[in-house]
């Protein structure tokens, strides 16, 4: 696969939802491009803020708390409102 096509595909992959550096690197390895091209694409994604591990972690935790423990979160807000002001 050529570099421009790989970049276009990975931009779409990253725009769909927040991705970690590891997920993007793994996906790029499946495209069968050279290591130099892969590093160049990753550098472009980081510079354009498509990859941000901090944003990924916040999004992951927020989603996990909303889906896995919605009742626990609501109970904590009711029981300990001083911590959620």
Secondary structure as GFF3:
##gff-version 3
##sequence-region A 1 85
A	DSSP	alpha_helix	3	16	.	.	.	ID=ss1
A	DSSP	alpha_helix	21	29	.	.	.	ID=ss2
A	DSSP	alpha_helix	35	47	.	.	.	ID=ss3
A	DSSP	alpha_helix	53	68	.	.	.	ID=ss4
A	DSSP	alpha_helix	70	79	.	.	.	ID=ss5
A	DSSP	three_ten_helix	81	84	.	.	.	ID=ss6
###
